[in-house]
Amino acid sequence: MPIIAIIAGVRLVIYPKDHLPPHLYALYSGHEAMISIATGEVLEGKLPLPKLREIRTWLMAHQDQVSYIWREIRLGRYTGGMML
């Protein structure tokens, strides 16, 4: 489970061989949310609203990079490393 970023204490991860649509998981203090990379919409789960807002803001600013990493992870070509 590659951690692609930690934003405001929330770990953002993408699981290899995960299903469509492109999404990431936000993990924070016992909360877990599956978030669409394209829209920032919560597809499953939940996060505290202030954390969700921060994640959405970050995601919209880094959407192209996160989409690229999602594709690379699915193809087994991701070499790791977190985004800032």
Summary of the structure (lengths in Angstrom):
residues: 84
radius of gyration: 11.5
end to end distance: 17.7
largest distance: 33.4
contacts: 227
relative contact order: 0.23
helix: 30%
strand: 31%
